[in-house]
Amino acid sequence: MDSFKGKYERTSAENYEEFLKALDVNFLLRKAATVSTPVMEVTEEGGVWTIKTSTTLKSMELKFKIGEEFDETTADGREVKAVVTLDGNKFVCVQKAKKDGQKSTKSVREFNGDECVHTMTIDGM
């Protein structure tokens, strides 16, 4: 898992605006998200993993222990119960919405050498 550690820059974002639209993210935030070039840094200390995503406008930090449920506020403002598991060379994060009417999501970060492919899906879509 040491191979997961490092910095990764977004080089493409296929269907990202459609994904954000399906989560009911407003127009201005969608535009800001799709034109930004975030850098994601993955670190680990004492079994606690940190994924820090930074743009010129905003930084977000996700801290977790593999297999342990935690509370998270997503970048689009949803309150979720989340758990990150390890599947080979992938971090799989399942985010279950706490509020009725909000969507639950799954986020898979697949690490291949110096590349990280981040795939996000919405439950039921």
Contact map, one row per residue, 1 for C-alpha under 8 A:
11111000000000000000000000000000000000000000000000000000000000000000000000000000000000001000000000000000000000000000000000000
11111000000000000000000000000000000000000000000000000000000000000000000000000000000000000000000000000000000000000000000000000
11111100000000000000000000000000000000000000000000000000000000000000000000000000000000000000000000000000000000101000000000000
11111100000000000000000000000000000000000100000000000000000000000000000000000000000000001000000000000000000000100000000000000
11111110000000000000000000000000000000001111000000000000000000000000000000000000000000000000000000000000000000000000000000000
00111111000000000000000000000000000000001110000000000000000000000000000000000000000000000000000000000000000000000000000000000
00001111100000000000000000000000000000111100000000000000000000000000000000000000000000000000000000000000000000000000000000000
00000111110000000000000000000000000000111000000000000000000000000000000000000000000000000000000000000000000000000111000000000
00000011111000000000000000000000000011110000000000000000000000000000000000000000000000000000000000000000000000000000000000000
00000001111110000000000000000000000011100000000000000000000000000000000000000000000000000000000000000000000000000000000000000
00000000111110000000000000000000000010000000000000000000000000000000000000000000000000000000000000000000000000000000000000000
00000000011111000000000000000000000000000000000000000000000000000000000000000000000000000000000000000000000000000000000000000
00000000011111110000000000000000010000000000000000000000000000000000000000000000000000000000000000000000000000000000000000000
00000000000111110000000000000000000000000000000000000000000000000000000000000000000000000000000000000000000000000000000000000
00000000000011111110000000000000000000000000000000000000000000000000000000000000000000000000000000000000000000000000000000000
00000000000011111111000000000000010000000000000000000000000000000000000000000000000000000000000000000000000000000000000000000
00000000000000111111100000000110010000000000000000000000000000000000000000000000000000000000000000000000000000000000000000000
00000000000000111111110000000000000000000000000000000000000000000000000000000000000000000000000000000000000000000000000000000
00000000000000111111111000000000000000000000000000000000000000000000000000000000000000000000000000000000000000000000000011000
00000000000000011111111110000100000000000000000000000000000000000000000000000000000000000000000000000000000000000000000000000
00000000000000001111111111000100000000000000000000000000000000000000000000000000000000000000000000000000000000000000000000000
00000000000000000111111110000000000000000000000000000000000000000000000000000000000000000000000000000000000000000000000000000
00000000000000000011111110000000000000000000000000000000000000000000000000010000000000000000000000000010000000000000000000000
00000000000000000001111111000000000000000000000000000000000000000000000000000000000000000000000000000000000000000000000000000
00000000000000000001111111101100000000000000000000000000000000000000000000010000000000000000000000000000000000000000000000000
00000000000000000000100111111100000000000000000000000000000000000000000000000000000000000000000000000000000000000000000000000
00000000000000000000000011111110000000000000000000000000000000000000000000000000000000000000000000000000000000000000000000000
00000000000000000000000001111111000000000000000000000000000000000000000000000000000000000000000000000000000000000000000000000
00000000000000000000000011111111100000000000000000000000000000000000000000000000000000000000000000000000000000000000000000000
00000000000000001001100011111111110000000000000000000000000000000000000000000000000000000000000000000000000000000000000000000
00000000000000001000000000111111111000000000000000000000000000000000000000000000000000000000000000000000000000000000000000000
00000000000000000000000000011111111100000000000000000000000000000000000000000000000000000000000000000000000000000000000000000
00000000000000000000000000001111111100000000000000000000000000000000000000000000000000000000000000000000000000000000000000000
00000000000010011000000000000111111100000000000000000000000000000000000000000000000000000000000000000000000000000000000000000
00000000000000000000000000000011111110000000000000000000000000000000000000000000000000000000000000000000000000000000000000000
00000000000000000000000000000001111111000000000000000011000000000000000000000000000000000000000000000000000000000000000000000
00000000111000000000000000000000001111100000000000000010000000000000000000000000000000000000000000000000000000000000000000000
00000000110000000000000000000000000111110000000000001110000000000000000000000000000000000000000000000000000000000000000000000
00000011110000000000000000000000000011111000000000001110000000000000000000000000000000000000000000000000000000000000000000000
00000011100000000000000000000000000001111100000000111100000000000000000000000000000000000000000000000000000000000000000000000
00001111000000000000000000000000000000111110000001111000000000000000000000000000000000000000000000000000000000000000000000000
00011110000000000000000000000000000000011111000011110000000000000000000000000000000000000000000000000000000000000000000000000
00001100000000000000000000000000000000001111100011100000000000000000000000000000000000000000000000000000000000000000000000000
00001000000000000000000000000000000000000111111111000000000000000000000000000000000000000000000000000000000000000000000000000
00000000000000000000000000000000000000000011111110000000000000000000000000000000000000000000000000000000000000000000000000000
00000000000000000000000000000000000000000001111100000000000000000000000000000000000000000000000000000000000000000000000000000
00000000000000000000000000000000000000000001111110000000000000001100000000000000000000000000000000000000000000000000000000000
00000000000000000000000000000000000000000001111111000000000000111100000000000000000000000000000000000000000000000000000000000
00000000000000000000000000000000000000000111101111100000000001111100000000000000000000000000000000000000000000000000000000000
00000000000000000000000000000000000000001111000111110000000011110000000000000000000000000000000000000000000000000000000000000
00000000000000000000000000000000000000011110000011111000000011100000000000000000000000000000000000000000000000000000000000000
00000000000000000000000000000000000000011100000001111100001111000000000000000000000000000000000000000000000000000000000000000
00000000000000000000000000000000000001111000000000111110001110000000000000000000000000000000000000000000000000000000000000000
00000000000000000000000000000000000001110000000000011111111100000000000000000000000000000000000000000000000000000000000000000
00000000000000000000000000000000000111100000000000001111111000000000000000000000000000000000000000000000000000000000000000000
00000000000000000000000000000000000100000000000000000111110000000000000000000000000000000000000000000000000000000000000000000
00000000000000000000000000000000000000000000000000000111111000000000000000000000000000000000000000000000000000000000000000000
00000000000000000000000000000000000000000000000000000111111100000000000000000000000000000000000000000000000000000000000000000
00000000000000000000000000000000000000000000000000011110111110000000000000000000000000000000000000000000000000000000000000000
00000000000000000000000000000000000000000000000000011100011111000000000000100000000000000000000000000000000000000000000000000
00000000000000000000000000000000000000000000000001111000001111100000000000000000000000000000000000000000000000000000000000000
00000000000000000000000000000000000000000000000011110000000111110000000000000000000000000000000000000000000000000000000000000
00000000000000000000000000000000000000000000000111100000000011111000000000000000000000000000000000000000000000000000000000000
00000000000000000000000000000000000000000000000111000000000001111101010000000000001100000000000000000000000000000000000000000
00000000000000000000000000000000000000000000001110000000000000111111000000000000000100000000000000000000000000000000000000000
00000000000000000000000000000000000000000000001110000000000000011111000000000000001111000000000000000000000000000000000000000
00000000000000000000000000000000000000000000000000000000000000001111100000000000001111000000000000000000000000000000000000000
00000000000000000000000000000000000000000000000000000000000000011111110000000000001100000000000000000000000000000000000000000
00000000000000000000000000000000000000000000000000000000000000000011111000000000111100000000000000000000000000000000000000000
00000000000000000000000000000000000000000000000000000000000000010001111100000000111000000000000000000000000000000000000000000
00000000000000000000000000000000000000000000000000000000000000000000111110000011110000000000000000000000000000000000000000000
00000000000000000000000000000000000000000000000000000000000000000000011111000011110000000000000000000000000000000000000000000
00000000000000000000000000000000000000000000000000000000000000000000001111111111000000000000000000000000000000000000000000000
00000000000000000000000000000000000000000000000000000000000000000000000111111111000000000000000000000000000000000000000000000
00000000000000000000000000000000000000000000000000000000000100000000000011111100000000000000000000000000000000000000000000000
00000000000000000000001010000000000000000000000000000000000000000000000011111100000000000000000000000000000000000000000000000
00000000000000000000000000000000000000000000000000000000000000000000000011111110000000000000000000000000000000000000000000000
00000000000000000000000000000000000000000000000000000000000000000000000011111111000000000000000010000100000000000000000000000
00000000000000000000000000000000000000000000000000000000000000000000001111001111100000000000000011100000000000000000000000000
00000000000000000000000000000000000000000000000000000000000000000000001111000111110000000000001111000001000000000000000000000
00000000000000000000000000000000000000000000000000000000000000000000111100000011111000000000001111000000000000000000000000000
00000000000000000000000000000000000000000000000000000000000000000000111100000001111100000000111100000000000000000000000000000
00000000000000000000000000000000000000000000000000000000000000010111110000000000111110000000111000000000000000000000000000000
00000000000000000000000000000000000000000000000000000000000000011111100000000000011111000011110000000000000000000000000000000
00000000000000000000000000000000000000000000000000000000000000000110000000000000001111100011100000000000000000000000000000000
00000000000000000000000000000000000000000000000000000000000000000110000000000000000111111111000000000000000000000000000000000
00000000000000000000000000000000000000000000000000000000000000000000000000000000000011111111000000000000000000000000000000000
00000000000000000000000000000000000000000000000000000000000000000000000000000000000001111100000000000000000000000000000000000
10010000000000000000000000000000000000000000000000000000000000000000000000000000000001111110000000000000000001110000000000000
00000000000000000000000000000000000000000000000000000000000000000000000000000000000001111111000000000000000111100000000000000
00000000000000000000000000000000000000000000000000000000000000000000000000000000000111101111100000000000000111000000000000000
00000000000000000000000000000000000000000000000000000000000000000000000000000000000111100111110000000000011110000000000000000
00000000000000000000000000000000000000000000000000000000000000000000000000000000011110000011111000000000011100000000000000000
00000000000000000000000000000000000000000000000000000000000000000000000000000000011100000001111100000001111000000000000000000
00000000000000000000000000000000000000000000000000000000000000000000000000000001111000000000111110000001110000000000000000000
00000000000000000000000000000000000000000000000000000000000000000000000000000001110000000000011111000011100000000000000000000
00000000000000000000000000000000000000000000000000000000000000000000000000000111100000000000001111110111000000000000000000000
00000000000000000000000000000000000000000000000000000000000000000000000000000011100000000000000111110100000000000000000000000
00000000000000000000000000000000000000000000000000000000000000000000000000000010000000000000000011111100000000000000000000000
00000000000000000000000000000000000000000000000000000000000000000000000000000000000000000000000011111100000000000000000000000
00000000000000000000000000000000000000000000000000000000000000000000000000000000000000000000000000111110000000000000000000000
00000000000000000000000000000000000000000000000000000000000000000000000000000100000000000000000011111111000000000000000000000
00000000000000000000001000000000000000000000000000000000000000000000000000000000000000000000000110001111100000000000000001100
00000000000000000000000000000000000000000000000000000000000000000000000000000001000000000000011110000111110000000000000001100
00000000000000000000000000000000000000000000000000000000000000000000000000000000000000000000011100000011111000000000000111100
00000000000000000000000000000000000000000000000000000000000000000000000000000000000000000001111000000001111100000000000111100
00000000000000000000000000000000000000000000000000000000000000000000000000000000000000000001110000000000111110000000011110000
00000000000000000000000000000000000000000000000000000000000000000000000000000000000000000111100000000000011111000000111100000
00000000000000000000000000000000000000000000000000000000000000000000000000000000000000000111000000000000001111100001111000000
00000000000000000000000000000000000000000000000000000000000000000000000000000000000000001110000000000000000111110001110000000
00110000000000000000000000000000000000000000000000000000000000000000000000000000000000001100000000000000000011111111100000000
00000000000000000000000000000000000000000000000000000000000000000000000000000000000000001000000000000000000001111111100000000
00100000000000000000000000000000000000000000000000000000000000000000000000000000000000000000000000000000000000111111000000000
00000001000000000000000000000000000000000000000000000000000000000000000000000000000000000000000000000000000000111111000000000
00000001000000000000000000000000000000000000000000000000000000000000000000000000000000000000000000000000000000111111100000000
00000001000000000000000000000000000000000000000000000000000000000000000000000000000000000000000000000000000011111111110000000
00000000000000000000000000000000000000000000000000000000000000000000000000000000000000000000000000000000000111110011111000000
00000000000000000000000000000000000000000000000000000000000000000000000000000000000000000000000000000000001111000001111100000
00000000000000000000000000000000000000000000000000000000000000000000000000000000000000000000000000000000001110000000111110000
00000000000000000000000000000000000000000000000000000000000000000000000000000000000000000000000000000000111100000000011111000
00000000000000000010000000000000000000000000000000000000000000000000000000000000000000000000000000000000111000000000001111101
00000000000000000010000000000000000000000000000000000000000000000000000000000000000000000000000000000011110000000000000111111
00000000000000000000000000000000000000000000000000000000000000000000000000000000000000000000000000000011110000000000000011111
00000000000000000000000000000000000000000000000000000000000000000000000000000000000000000000000000000000000000000000000001111
00000000000000000000000000000000000000000000000000000000000000000000000000000000000000000000000000000000000000000000000011111
